[in-house]
């Protein structure tokens, strides 16, 4: 039986393991449980513009997908691969879902907070995520102009919105990997893959992007390439 770990133990013991055990039993249900935990992660405007695709070892797509991960051992030996896909194109349906939820929750209470929340999803989100010729530049100019008079969010262009979507997907991915470690399993997030061919293999829509692909399994000792190195916390944490 796999022993579950506490949060700080899981963080300290989590490593990017690049070789997984092919003989030890692997509970694929744990992957589902950890992914359901991952969707509780914080995300920009609660839009959750991502989804996960599970490719277990029994899938006919597993070996082709592993090859498209440049044949990395973290992919070829993984008992399951999880593809993290960003879906910026789903902003309308996700914004509508939030709008309807808020409206239903506070129905009969037309107060200031309700109007602000509905306005956020009904007016602001469409302005931020909408795509029109020249709109990205215009948003930046508006933010610059407003910023001359008061504090203003500056990251409003198309590139910044795309980055924001990937941030949310990455937060969920980290929660998933920590959950897997807490459950007694190992993972390895990979950026080395042929994104164009992976999208074709998985029949993904053109507007989608792949944030990362995560190999899962029970890691072998030789799958950890050396002792962990991090620069001193004094180089990373500051107080002012």
BALOBA-1460 file (C-alpha; in Angstrom, 3 decimals):
// residues 240
<rec num="1" residu="x" x="0.000" y="0.000" z="0.000"/>
<rec num="2" residu="x" x="1.339" y="3.435" z="-0.938"/>
<rec num="3" residu="x" x="1.900" y="5.704" z="2.055"/>
<rec num="4" residu="x" x="0.433" y="9.177" z="1.709"/>
<rec num="5" residu="x" x="2.557" y="12.184" z="2.644"/>
<rec num="6" residu="x" x="1.781" y="15.471" z="4.357"/>
<rec num="7" residu="x" x="2.054" y="18.722" z="2.409"/>
<rec num="8" residu="x" x="5.578" y="19.764" z="3.434"/>
<rec num="9" residu="x" x="6.835" y="16.203" z="3.054"/>
<rec num="10" residu="x" x="5.356" y="16.043" z="-0.436"/>
<rec num="11" residu="x" x="6.979" y="19.338" z="-1.425"/>
<rec num="12" residu="x" x="10.365" y="18.289" z="-0.064"/>
<rec num="13" residu="x" x="10.281" y="14.828" z="-1.610"/>
<rec num="14" residu="x" x="8.891" y="15.797" z="-5.009"/>
<rec num="15" residu="x" x="11.491" y="15.505" z="-7.732"/>
<rec num="16" residu="x" x="11.285" y="15.432" z="-11.518"/>
<rec num="17" residu="x" x="11.750" y="11.697" z="-12.005"/>
<rec num="18" residu="x" x="12.832" y="10.690" z="-15.491"/>
<rec num="19" residu="x" x="12.661" y="6.894" z="-15.267"/>
<rec num="20" residu="x" x="9.585" y="5.085" z="-13.964"/>
<rec num="21" residu="x" x="9.193" y="1.539" z="-12.657"/>
<rec num="22" residu="x" x="7.570" y="-0.772" z="-15.212"/>
<rec num="23" residu="x" x="6.924" y="-3.646" z="-12.796"/>
<rec num="24" residu="x" x="5.345" y="-2.062" z="-9.724"/>
<rec num="25" residu="x" x="1.533" y="-1.861" z="-9.724"/>
<rec num="26" residu="x" x="0.240" y="1.568" z="-10.692"/>
<rec num="27" residu="x" x="-3.182" y="2.794" z="-9.628"/>
<rec num="28" residu="x" x="-4.556" y="4.892" z="-12.490"/>
<rec num="29" residu="x" x="-7.493" y="5.936" z="-10.313"/>
<rec num="30" residu="x" x="-5.061" y="8.011" z="-8.278"/>
<rec num="31" residu="x" x="-4.331" y="10.092" z="-11.383"/>
<rec num="32" residu="x" x="-8.036" y="10.883" z="-11.733"/>
<rec num="33" residu="x" x="-8.300" y="11.796" z="-8.050"/>
<rec num="34" residu="x" x="-5.258" y="14.083" z="-8.252"/>
<rec num="35" residu="x" x="-6.557" y="15.789" z="-11.402"/>
<rec num="36" residu="x" x="-9.879" y="16.460" z="-9.721"/>
<rec num="37" residu="x" x="-7.901" y="18.037" z="-6.886"/>
<rec num="38" residu="x" x="-5.890" y="20.085" z="-9.369"/>
<rec num="39" residu="x" x="-8.962" y="21.817" z="-10.782"/>
<rec num="40" residu="x" x="-9.446" y="23.415" z="-7.364"/>
<rec num="41" residu="x" x="-6.288" y="25.443" z="-7.984"/>
<rec num="42" residu="x" x="-6.455" y="29.244" z="-8.206"/>
<rec num="43" residu="x" x="-6.865" y="30.534" z="-11.733"/>
<rec num="44" residu="x" x="-7.325" y="33.874" z="-13.463"/>
<rec num="45" residu="x" x="-10.910" y="35.177" z="-13.154"/>
<rec num="46" residu="x" x="-12.071" y="31.627" z="-12.345"/>
<rec num="47" residu="x" x="-12.284" y="30.925" z="-16.085"/>
<rec num="48" residu="x" x="-10.282" y="27.665" z="-15.936"/>
<rec num="49" residu="x" x="-9.155" y="27.983" z="-19.536"/>
<rec num="50" residu="x" x="-7.419" y="24.620" z="-19.662"/>
<rec num="51" residu="x" x="-8.126" y="20.918" z="-19.659"/>
<rec num="52" residu="x" x="-6.215" y="17.708" z="-19.046"/>
<rec num="53" residu="x" x="-5.923" y="14.760" z="-21.403"/>
<rec num="54" residu="x" x="-5.040" y="11.439" z="-19.805"/>
<rec num="55" residu="x" x="-3.072" y="8.971" z="-21.929"/>
<rec num="56" residu="x" x="-2.544" y="5.786" z="-19.869"/>
<rec num="57" residu="x" x="-0.122" y="3.021" z="-20.822"/>
<rec num="58" residu="x" x="-3.022" y="0.975" z="-22.215"/>
<rec num="59" residu="x" x="-3.875" y="3.663" z="-24.787"/>
<rec num="60" residu="x" x="-2.820" y="3.172" z="-28.404"/>
<rec num="61" residu="x" x="-1.726" y="6.821" z="-28.336"/>
<rec num="62" residu="x" x="0.729" y="6.396" z="-25.490"/>
<rec num="63" residu="x" x="3.754" y="5.183" z="-27.480"/>
<rec num="64" residu="x" x="3.268" y="7.671" z="-30.351"/>
<rec num="65" residu="x" x="2.875" y="10.488" z="-27.828"/>
<rec num="66" residu="x" x="6.024" y="9.411" z="-25.977"/>
<rec num="67" residu="x" x="7.955" y="9.504" z="-29.258"/>
<rec num="68" residu="x" x="6.729" y="13.062" z="-29.842"/>
<rec num="69" residu="x" x="8.178" y="13.938" z="-26.438"/>
<rec num="70" residu="x" x="11.542" y="13.482" z="-28.142"/>
<rec num="71" residu="x" x="11.662" y="9.924" z="-26.848"/>
<rec num="72" residu="x" x="12.486" y="11.104" z="-23.334"/>
<rec num="73" residu="x" x="12.584" y="8.275" z="-20.795"/>
<rec num="74" residu="x" x="10.250" y="10.330" z="-18.642"/>
<rec num="75" residu="x" x="7.696" y="9.766" z="-21.394"/>
<rec num="76" residu="x" x="8.571" y="6.300" z="-22.705"/>
<rec num="77" residu="x" x="8.674" y="4.727" z="-19.215"/>
<rec num="78" residu="x" x="5.697" y="6.682" z="-17.814"/>
<rec num="79" residu="x" x="2.720" y="4.610" z="-16.748"/>
<rec num="80" residu="x" x="0.497" y="7.468" z="-17.783"/>
<rec num="81" residu="x" x="1.005" y="10.772" z="-19.586"/>
<rec num="82" residu="x" x="-1.081" y="13.826" z="-18.757"/>
<rec num="83" residu="x" x="-1.245" y="16.526" z="-21.413"/>
<rec num="84" residu="x" x="-2.052" y="19.989" z="-20.053"/>
<rec num="85" residu="x" x="-3.892" y="21.969" z="-22.737"/>
<rec num="86" residu="x" x="-4.698" y="25.677" z="-22.588"/>
<rec num="87" residu="x" x="-8.061" y="26.731" z="-24.023"/>
<rec num="88" residu="x" x="-8.119" y="30.510" z="-24.343"/>
<rec num="89" residu="x" x="-10.784" y="30.013" z="-27.009"/>
<rec num="90" residu="x" x="-13.323" y="28.841" z="-24.406"/>
<rec num="91" residu="x" x="-13.463" y="32.176" z="-22.585"/>
<rec num="92" residu="x" x="-17.034" y="32.962" z="-23.694"/>
<rec num="93" residu="x" x="-18.569" y="29.761" z="-22.348"/>
<rec num="94" residu="x" x="-16.534" y="29.906" z="-19.127"/>
<rec num="95" residu="x" x="-17.416" y="33.564" z="-18.548"/>
<rec num="96" residu="x" x="-21.088" y="32.746" z="-19.161"/>
<rec num="97" residu="x" x="-20.927" y="29.861" z="-16.677"/>
<rec num="98" residu="x" x="-19.539" y="32.188" z="-14.001"/>
<rec num="99" residu="x" x="-22.116" y="34.856" z="-14.851"/>
<rec num="100" residu="x" x="-25.026" y="32.420" z="-14.569"/>
<rec num="101" residu="x" x="-23.665" y="30.931" z="-11.348"/>
<rec num="102" residu="x" x="-23.305" y="34.317" z="-9.682"/>
<rec num="103" residu="x" x="-26.694" y="35.454" z="-10.936"/>
<rec num="104" residu="x" x="-28.342" y="32.309" z="-9.603"/>
<rec num="105" residu="x" x="-26.547" y="32.432" z="-6.280"/>
<rec num="106" residu="x" x="-27.476" y="36.041" z="-5.524"/>
<rec num="107" residu="x" x="-30.850" y="36.124" z="-7.236"/>
<rec num="108" residu="x" x="-33.189" y="38.507" z="-5.458"/>
<rec num="109" residu="x" x="-30.328" y="40.495" z="-3.957"/>
<rec num="110" residu="x" x="-29.542" y="43.275" z="-6.461"/>
<rec num="111" residu="x" x="-26.801" y="44.926" z="-4.424"/>
<rec num="112" residu="x" x="-23.617" y="46.703" z="-5.465"/>
<rec num="113" residu="x" x="-21.415" y="43.603" z="-5.188"/>
<rec num="114" residu="x" x="-23.761" y="41.614" z="-7.402"/>
<rec num="115" residu="x" x="-23.740" y="44.311" z="-10.073"/>
<rec num="116" residu="x" x="-19.950" y="44.478" z="-9.932"/>
<rec num="117" residu="x" x="-19.596" y="40.709" z="-10.273"/>
<rec num="118" residu="x" x="-22.038" y="40.504" z="-13.172"/>
<rec num="119" residu="x" x="-20.398" y="43.492" z="-14.822"/>
<rec num="120" residu="x" x="-17.014" y="41.830" z="-14.484"/>
<rec num="121" residu="x" x="-18.073" y="38.729" z="-16.428"/>
<rec num="122" residu="x" x="-20.577" y="40.464" z="-18.661"/>
<rec num="123" residu="x" x="-18.529" y="43.499" z="-19.713"/>
<rec num="124" residu="x" x="-14.892" y="43.451" z="-18.544"/>
<rec num="125" residu="x" x="-13.973" y="39.862" z="-19.480"/>
<rec num="126" residu="x" x="-15.297" y="40.281" z="-23.073"/>
<rec num="127" residu="x" x="-13.164" y="43.403" z="-23.423"/>
<rec num="128" residu="x" x="-10.065" y="41.645" z="-22.112"/>
<rec num="129" residu="x" x="-10.431" y="38.379" z="-24.037"/>
<rec num="130" residu="x" x="-12.135" y="39.610" z="-27.204"/>
<rec num="131" residu="x" x="-10.170" y="39.483" z="-30.444"/>
<rec num="132" residu="x" x="-10.524" y="42.208" z="-33.067"/>
<rec num="133" residu="x" x="-8.058" y="43.742" z="-35.533"/>
<rec num="134" residu="x" x="-5.862" y="46.191" z="-33.644"/>
<rec num="135" residu="x" x="-7.699" y="45.533" z="-30.350"/>
<rec num="136" residu="x" x="-4.592" y="44.312" z="-28.516"/>
<rec num="137" residu="x" x="-2.705" y="47.550" z="-29.233"/>
<rec num="138" residu="x" x="-5.751" y="49.644" z="-28.369"/>
<rec num="139" residu="x" x="-6.087" y="47.908" z="-25.005"/>
<rec num="140" residu="x" x="-2.460" y="48.696" z="-24.234"/>
<rec num="141" residu="x" x="-2.983" y="52.348" z="-25.156"/>
<rec num="142" residu="x" x="-6.078" y="52.555" z="-22.948"/>
<rec num="143" residu="x" x="-4.201" y="50.984" z="-20.035"/>
<rec num="144" residu="x" x="-1.327" y="53.428" z="-20.565"/>
<rec num="145" residu="x" x="-3.686" y="56.416" z="-20.638"/>
<rec num="146" residu="x" x="-5.603" y="55.351" z="-17.534"/>
<rec num="147" residu="x" x="-2.316" y="54.554" z="-15.815"/>
<rec num="148" residu="x" x="-1.257" y="58.195" z="-16.088"/>
<rec num="149" residu="x" x="-3.940" y="59.112" z="-13.555"/>
<rec num="150" residu="x" x="-4.296" y="56.060" z="-11.292"/>
<rec num="151" residu="x" x="-3.008" y="52.522" z="-10.705"/>
<rec num="152" residu="x" x="-3.929" y="50.358" z="-13.671"/>
<rec num="153" residu="x" x="-3.342" y="46.779" z="-14.805"/>
<rec num="154" residu="x" x="-0.836" y="47.025" z="-17.666"/>
<rec num="155" residu="x" x="-0.787" y="43.406" z="-18.886"/>
<rec num="156" residu="x" x="-3.825" y="43.581" z="-21.163"/>
<rec num="157" residu="x" x="-2.405" y="42.840" z="-24.636"/>
<rec num="158" residu="x" x="-2.920" y="39.562" z="-26.480"/>
<rec num="159" residu="x" x="0.472" y="38.191" z="-25.453"/>
<rec num="160" residu="x" x="-0.168" y="38.989" z="-21.796"/>
<rec num="161" residu="x" x="-3.606" y="37.349" z="-21.915"/>
<rec num="162" residu="x" x="-2.050" y="34.231" z="-23.415"/>
<rec num="163" residu="x" x="0.576" y="34.179" z="-20.664"/>
<rec num="164" residu="x" x="-2.139" y="34.539" z="-18.043"/>
<rec num="165" residu="x" x="-3.923" y="31.477" z="-19.408"/>
<rec num="166" residu="x" x="-0.711" y="29.453" z="-19.220"/>
<rec num="167" residu="x" x="-0.137" y="30.662" z="-15.645"/>
<rec num="168" residu="x" x="-3.488" y="29.209" z="-14.593"/>
<rec num="169" residu="x" x="-2.724" y="25.912" z="-16.342"/>
<rec num="170" residu="x" x="0.697" y="25.787" z="-14.662"/>
<rec num="171" residu="x" x="-0.816" y="26.386" z="-11.213"/>
<rec num="172" residu="x" x="-3.188" y="23.455" z="-11.746"/>
<rec num="173" residu="x" x="-0.297" y="21.330" z="-13.028"/>
<rec num="174" residu="x" x="1.762" y="21.992" z="-9.910"/>
<rec num="175" residu="x" x="-1.166" y="21.083" z="-7.670"/>
<rec num="176" residu="x" x="-1.538" y="17.845" z="-9.631"/>
<rec num="177" residu="x" x="2.136" y="16.943" z="-9.257"/>
<rec num="178" residu="x" x="2.139" y="17.647" z="-5.527"/>
<rec num="179" residu="x" x="-1.029" y="15.607" z="-5.114"/>
<rec num="180" residu="x" x="0.600" y="12.715" z="-6.967"/>
<rec num="181" residu="x" x="3.618" y="12.896" z="-4.682"/>
<rec num="182" residu="x" x="1.391" y="13.045" z="-1.611"/>
<rec num="183" residu="x" x="-0.307" y="9.879" z="-2.908"/>
<rec num="184" residu="x" x="3.074" y="8.149" z="-3.208"/>
<rec num="185" residu="x" x="3.741" y="8.561" z="-6.928"/>
<rec num="186" residu="x" x="6.202" y="10.576" z="-8.988"/>
<rec num="187" residu="x" x="5.932" y="12.908" z="-11.961"/>
<rec num="188" residu="x" x="8.035" y="14.732" z="-14.505"/>
<rec num="189" residu="x" x="6.805" y="17.878" z="-16.287"/>
<rec num="190" residu="x" x="8.123" y="18.083" z="-19.838"/>
<rec num="191" residu="x" x="8.470" y="20.993" z="-22.255"/>
<rec num="192" residu="x" x="10.450" y="19.025" z="-24.822"/>
<rec num="193" residu="x" x="7.814" y="17.895" z="-27.322"/>
<rec num="194" residu="x" x="6.678" y="18.562" z="-30.876"/>
<rec num="195" residu="x" x="3.590" y="20.641" z="-30.097"/>
<rec num="196" residu="x" x="2.317" y="20.679" z="-33.682"/>
<rec num="197" residu="x" x="2.395" y="16.905" z="-34.026"/>
<rec num="198" residu="x" x="1.026" y="16.347" z="-30.515"/>
<rec num="199" residu="x" x="-1.975" y="18.549" z="-31.309"/>
<rec num="200" residu="x" x="-2.579" y="16.550" z="-34.481"/>
<rec num="201" residu="x" x="-2.215" y="13.219" z="-32.666"/>
<rec num="202" residu="x" x="-4.727" y="14.248" z="-29.995"/>
<rec num="203" residu="x" x="-7.032" y="15.985" z="-32.498"/>
<rec num="204" residu="x" x="-6.897" y="19.285" z="-30.625"/>
<rec num="205" residu="x" x="-8.480" y="22.495" z="-31.958"/>
<rec num="206" residu="x" x="-6.104" y="24.965" z="-33.674"/>
<rec num="207" residu="x" x="-6.591" y="27.633" z="-31.002"/>
<rec num="208" residu="x" x="-5.449" y="25.331" z="-28.198"/>
<rec num="209" residu="x" x="-1.880" y="25.244" z="-26.900"/>
<rec num="210" residu="x" x="0.029" y="22.689" z="-24.878"/>
<rec num="211" residu="x" x="1.334" y="23.998" z="-21.581"/>
<rec num="212" residu="x" x="3.262" y="20.854" z="-20.628"/>
<rec num="213" residu="x" x="3.128" y="17.076" z="-20.687"/>
<rec num="214" residu="x" x="3.517" y="15.265" z="-17.373"/>
<rec num="215" residu="x" x="4.887" y="11.756" z="-17.039"/>
<rec num="216" residu="x" x="3.479" y="9.768" z="-14.103"/>
<rec num="217" residu="x" x="4.507" y="6.593" z="-12.318"/>
<rec num="218" residu="x" x="6.525" y="5.150" z="-9.473"/>
<rec num="219" residu="x" x="9.995" y="6.553" z="-9.905"/>
<rec num="220" residu="x" x="13.164" y="4.511" z="-9.878"/>
<rec num="221" residu="x" x="16.245" y="5.774" z="-7.969"/>
<rec num="222" residu="x" x="18.188" y="6.124" z="-11.226"/>
<rec num="223" residu="x" x="15.414" y="8.358" z="-12.507"/>
<rec num="224" residu="x" x="16.604" y="11.161" z="-10.248"/>
<rec num="225" residu="x" x="19.593" y="12.777" z="-11.902"/>
<rec num="226" residu="x" x="21.719" y="13.880" z="-8.960"/>
<rec num="227" residu="x" x="21.037" y="15.719" z="-5.733"/>
<rec num="228" residu="x" x="18.653" y="18.640" z="-5.754"/>
<rec num="229" residu="x" x="20.274" y="22.032" z="-6.286"/>
<rec num="230" residu="x" x="18.641" y="25.378" z="-5.603"/>
<rec num="231" residu="x" x="20.260" y="28.788" z="-5.233"/>
<rec num="232" residu="x" x="20.178" y="30.097" z="-1.640"/>
<rec num="233" residu="x" x="16.823" y="31.375" z="-0.406"/>
<rec num="234" residu="x" x="18.572" y="34.689" z="0.344"/>
<rec num="235" residu="x" x="18.906" y="35.156" z="-3.429"/>
<rec num="236" residu="x" x="15.205" y="34.541" z="-3.959"/>
<rec num="237" residu="x" x="13.298" y="35.900" z="-0.963"/>
<rec num="238" residu="x" x="13.412" y="39.585" z="-0.037"/>
<rec num="239" residu="x" x="11.649" y="41.763" z="2.501"/>
<rec num="240" residu="x" x="11.155" y="45.508" z="2.072"/>
